[in-house]
Amino acid sequence: MPTTLPLNQRGIPASRIALGCMGIGGEWNREPVTAAELKEGQAAVEAALAAGINMFDHADIYTRGKAETIFGTILKDHPGLRDKIILQSKCGIKLMEPGDLSNTFDFSKEHILSSVDGTLARLGTPYLDILLLHRPDPLMDPEEVGEALRLLKAAGKVRHFGVSNMSAAQIRLLQAHCDEPFIVNQLHMSLARLDWIEAVIGINREPWREISFPEGTIEHCRLENIQIQAFGPLAQGLFTGRSLEGQPERVANTAEMIRRLAEEKGVSREAILLSWLMTHPAGIQPVIGTVNPQRIAACMEVEGLELSRKEWYDLFVTARGRFI
């Protein structure tokens, strides 16, 4: 299992696992933050810090800004904490408002700048360590994006930049017009989301035509030392205790294999699930989304855990539901 992340190689002392903050703040509404939501957020952050996690992943849209607001309150209540952690947030998605037909994407200069200002105000910090562009905008003008990022960097509001859910071609297009390197690509990856592996093994095979994951994306990130982050790595508990009623047989078989491996190795099932991702030589950084302190602690049992090549492939084939 790679122990040094691409982020570490760039001098950013990020923990091997990051805490995703999408679950902080309760419902995605415009109601004020409640005492219960604040308490839950505090417990999650404290559990993460106690477990050695120092990187926290946000987005301007998470619980419609409440996640960042709660985190900002935590920072205010803990002087000195900001300097000890790495804060990452995202912009580019506009949620539906009354009268809208759908959510939209917006990588305009105006939206990027105003989104970052809103994030910094909610977090109560003068800068972000990393800003990710959150899902591709079909109307993106890369030169306009580049100008927005230059202004953010010059103002000291953002130190580093990255993307989320982008292909190698999309990253290259942006990079051609941006002075700063894109150092992160956050993707949906887990034993329940295998298309990134299918894109590798499907080359020159008939099923390859059905694979939607863009060819060469993982390879591009590895070549350019871009940190691959995996969101949804725990598959929302699908393999670690959630009811499997109505699920395909392959899901039940995978859950049973994970249970057995966890028992054999004396670790949590979450640790086995994360280890499968972290065994990959790209140095994938899981972004766990749970706010349950016990589950956060269970995830950290992955430290020092090694899966054999056979165990890795057995899990992959079982989750896939068919032989390679």
N, C-alpha and C positions, 0 to 999 in steps of 0.2 A: 504493500500500500504506500503510495507516495506520501511523504510527510511534509514536504515543502510545497506550498501552493505557488502558482504563478504570481499571485499578489505578494507573497513573501519575497519572491525573487526580485520584485520591483521595490523592495524596501517598505512595504506596507505590512505591518505585523498582525495580519488578520488571523483569527482562530480558525481551526480546521473546519468547524461548523459555524454557521451564522444562524441567528434567530430571526425568522421572518415575522413581521409585526402585523400582518393582515388581520389576525384574529383579535387584536387589541382594540377595544372600543365598542364591542357588542354589535348591535344592529347597524346596517348601512342606511341610516336615516339622518335627519338634521336636528334631532333632539339633542339637548345639552348632555355633556358627559355626566354620568351618574357616579355617585360614590362607589357603588359596587363595581362599575367598569374600571374606575381608577385603581381600586384595590386589586382587581384581577390582573390588570396590566403591571402593577408594581410587583406582584408575586411572580409573574412570568419573567420579568427583567431580573429580579433578584435571584431567581433560580438559575437563569442563564449565566449571570456573573459568577455565582458560586460554583458553577460547573466549568468555568474557564472560558466561556464564550465572551468575546469582546467585540463582535461585529453584529450590527443590527440593521435589518433590511426593511425599508419603508417604501411607500408610494404615496403621492399626494391624494390619491383616490381612496386609500384604505379606510374603511368605515367613514367615508366622506370627510376625511381630515381628522377624525377623532383619534385615530391611532397616533398620529404625530402630535396632536395636542396633549394626549396623556403622557407620551414619552417626554415631551417638553416639560411637563409638570414634574416628572421623575428627575430629570436633569436639574431642574431648579431646586428641588429638595435635597440633591446630593452634590454640593459644590465640589468641583474637581473631577467629577465622573466623566465629563465631556472629553477631557484630555486623555482619558484612559481607554476610550472606545473608538470604534470606527463606525461612522454613520453613513448609510447609503440610502438614497431615495430615488424615486422615478417620477417622470412626467411624460405626458403625451396622450393620455386617454382622457376624454371628457365624458363624464357620466350623463345619463339622461336627466333632463329637467322637465318640468311641466310643459307640455306642448311639443316636446321633441319626439321624433319618430324612432330614434335609436341612439346608442352610444356612438361617439365618433372619435377619430384620432386627430391630433393637431400638433405638428412639429413646426408651426410657424414661430418665427423669432419672438413675436409678442407673447405667445402662449408659453413658450419655454421660460422666458424671463419672468413673467408674472407667476408661473407655477413655482419656480424656485424661490421667489420672494415669499410666497405663501408658506411654503414648506419651512423655510428658515424662521419665519415668524412663529409658526406653530411649535417648532422644536425649541425655539428660544436659543438658537446658536447662530453665530455669524457665518458659518461655512459648513458645507457637506464634504466629507472625504471623497465620496463617489456619487455621481449623478448618472442614472441609467435612462436612456430613451426607451420608453415603455411600449413595446409593440410597434411595428412599422406603420407609418402613415403613407397611404398611396399617393397623397398630394405633396409629399415631402420635397422641398427644394434643398438639396444638400449644401448649397452655398449659403442659404439663409440659416440653416442649422449651424454651419461652421461659424458664422458671424455671432450667433447667440452664444455659442460655447466660448468663443474668444472673449466676449464681454464678461461672461461669468468668471472665467479664469482671471482676467485682468482685474476684476473687482474683488478677487479673493473669496468669492462666494462658493466656488467649487474647485477642489484640488485635482480630481481625476474624473474621467468620463468612461461610460460603457453603454451597453445596449441590453435589451431583453427581447427574446423571441425573434432573433434576426438570423438570416442566412449569411453565408460567407460573402455572397455577391452584394447583399445590402450593406454589410459592414465595409466592404471595400469601396463602395460608392460614397458612403459617408466619409471614410477616412481620406479619400482623395481631396476632400474640401475642408478638412478639419486639421488644425495644427497639432492638437493634442491626440495622443494615441488612445484608442478605445481598448480598455484593459479588462473588461468583463463582458461576458455574454450569458445571460440568465435564461435557462431553458427548462421546460417541463420534462423531468426525467425520473424514472423509478421503475421498479419491477412491474408496475401496472402501465407504464408508458415506455414502450420498448422501440419506438420507431427510429430513434437515434442509433440503435444497434442494428436494426433491420436494414438501415441505409448502408451499413458497412458490409454485412454479410450477403446482401441481396444483389450486389454487383454481378452482372452477366448471368442473372437468373430470371426466370419468367416472372415471379412475383414482384421483382424490382419495380415493374411499371406501376404497381399499386402503392408504392411507398411514397408518403407525402413529405417526409422529412428531407430537407434539401441536401443533396449530395455534397460532400466536401466541407460541411460546416464545422464538424468536430475537428477535422484535420487542419482547417484554416486556423482555428483557435489555438491548436497545439503549435503550429508553425510560428504564429505571431505572439506566443506567450500570453494569450488572452485567457483570463480566468473563466472557466466554465462553472457556473453556479447552477445547481439543480433545485428548482422549486417543486413542491409537491413530492419530496423524496419518500415520505411515509405513506403515500397513497391514501391519506385520510383514514388510516387504521385498517385498511382493507385486509392486510395480511397479519395484523397484530392484535386481533381481538374483536373487531367489528362483526356484526352479524353477517353471515354469508348467505342468507336466504335469498334464493333467486339468482345467485352468482354462478358463472360457468364452472365446470368441474376443475379446470386448470387453476382457478383462483383458490379453491379449497385445497387442492394438492400443493400449491405454493405455500399457503398458510401453514399447512401441516409440516412441510419441509423446513420452513423457517422456525417453527416451534421445536422441532427435533434438533436442529442445529444449535439453537439457543440453549437448549437443555444440555447438549453434549459439551458446549463450550463454556457454560456457566455464565451466560450474559443474557441481556434482554432480547426480545424479538426485534425491537427497534434497532438494536445494535447490529443484528444480522442484516436487516434490510438496508441500513446505511452503509455497512461494510461492502455490500455488493456494489454500490456506486463508487465508494472510495477506493476499491481495489483497482479500478480502471487507471491506467498509467497517465491519463490527462490531468490528474490531480483535481478531480471534481470536488467542489465545495458544496455540500448539502445546505440548503436553507430550510430549516425545519419550521413549520408553521404552528405548532402546538403552543397553547398558552398554559397547559397543565404542568405545574412544577415537577410532579412525579414523572411525567413522560419526558420532560426535558432532561431530567437526571438519567432516565433509562437510555436516552439517546447517547449520552456521553460514555456509556459502557463500551462504545465502539473503539475507544482509545486502546491501541495496542492489539486490536483484534485483526487476525489475518485469515482470509479465506483462501483455500487452495484453488488452483486453476479448475480442478474437477468440481469443487463445490460451487464456484462461480458459474460454470457452464451448466451444472445440474439445475441451479436456480433459474437461469435464463431459459433453458429448454422447458422446464416445468411451467414457468410463467407464460411462456410463448404458447404452450399447449400443443406443440408438434416438434418433431425432430428438425435439426438444421439441414 
